[in-house]
Amino acid sequence: MKRFDIPAQYKSGIIGEIKEKRRLADRMKKDFSPSVLEFDKVDFVLARHFGFCFGVENAVEKVYAVLDQYPEKNIYLLSQMIHNPNVNADLQERGIKFIMDTNGTQLITWDTITSDDIVLIPAFGTTLEIEAILKSKNITGKAFDTTCPFVEKVWNRSEKLGEDDYTIIVHGKASHEETRATFSHSSANGKTIIVKNMDEAKLLAKFIDKQLPEKDFYTFFEGKYSEGFNPFEDLQKVGVVNQTTMLASETHAISQYFKDKMTEIHGEENIKNHFADTRDTLCYATNDNQSATLELMKEEGDFAVIVGGYNSSNTMHLVELLEQKFDSFFVQNATRIESKTCINHFDIHENVEKTTDFISKFEDKKLRVIITCGASCPDSVLNEVIEKIVTLTND
């Protein structure tokens, strides 16, 4: 696999050594068991796979190369390059401006951007509508496009589904940049609908067998379907693709659910005419990180710490898994851990940061901490969190 040129500030000597040691011992990536880092008063049970994935490393390398090559240019990013506050803050300090926020709200008008400027497309990709704006301003070029290759793979699969007259069901969060981009590309090739989870998948299925009236579809799925969508006509032949950062197990389950529904209605002998097998669109890094997290759940520990941006979808799913077994603290970086009695952590259910007692209750024992981080989290940030916890245990 390609090695990327990542700025030193995002690297960690000890984390890098652990990753390389595990890579050399397990080149086929079949061993998902965690690593254990032992200190005097705390042990860390570290996931086998974590941190920057291929798509993120590709984006980081490209953006910093552009900064080096064009120091006199005005450089813009369509939105956050990846969902990590440390990385995005550094880019802004270096002069990069964000045209939109993560919800697509315009921060800088297109009128102010000219063909002399550079506009970088983030790892999530972008919509066809924005691609057209860039083309009209003569702002194009592969060097400025950091779209993850695995996101593009989903787009290519969607295109093939559309060509074969399948309706594309996108498993994703409708407001997420990647899903907005995938929906745009997919809708250009075929009828498209977004479902967030299994509950929405089951609701959609009620229109396949006409358990619900057609008018309810447009209420329940407002803003999530392509133009001219007719639920009674366009759900007779479907394929499922996903936002690459969603839980892979949930995408599998949703896909299998629709396959079973089509088999029930049309019969096993006709299933290929009504359901497309799209397992090949799942992102390997998402699979690896989530599989490694499932292995963490087989371990014993006092609590779990998950490091990453609070708007990082893939990190949220790691939290969802680990909190099933452990008291879990989702932190952006080491600054959120203030003391033995104070950790500021994100509640993914209430969508707010909370302050909680941290490790003061473990004074009389050696700690065992389950730890991992999201695919957009630098090794250096994870390392700083580990160092902060070690320091606190020694105070």
MOBELCOR-V390929 format. One record per run of one state. SS is the DSSP state (hx for helix, st for strand, lp for the rest). FROM is the first residue (numbers start at 1). TO is the last residue. If there is no record, write none. Layout:
BEGIN
ss = (SS	SS)
from = (FROM	FROM)
to = (TO	TO)
END
This chain:
BEGIN
ss = (lp	hx	lp	hx	lp	st	lp	st	lp	hx	lp	st	lp	hx	lp	st	lp	st	lp	st	lp	hx	lp	st	lp	hx	lp	hx	st	lp	hx	lp	st	lp	hx	lp	st	lp	hx	lp	hx	lp	st	lp	hx	lp	st	lp	hx	lp	hx	lp	st	lp	hx	lp	hx	lp	st	lp	hx	lp	st	lp	hx	st	lp	st	lp	st	lp	hx	lp	st	lp	hx	lp)
from = (1	8	11	13	26	35	39	42	47	54	70	75	78	85	94	97	99	100	101	106	107	110	113	118	122	128	137	142	145	146	149	164	167	172	177	188	192	196	198	209	214	221	225	226	231	235	238	243	248	267	268	274	275	277	279	282	284	297	303	308	313	323	328	332	334	337	340	342	348	352	357	360	363	367	374	379	395)
to = (7	10	12	25	34	38	41	46	53	69	74	77	84	93	96	98	99	100	105	106	109	112	117	121	127	136	141	144	145	148	163	166	171	176	187	191	195	197	208	213	220	224	225	230	234	237	242	247	266	267	273	274	276	278	281	283	296	302	307	312	322	327	331	333	336	339	341	347	351	356	359	362	366	373	378	394	395)
END
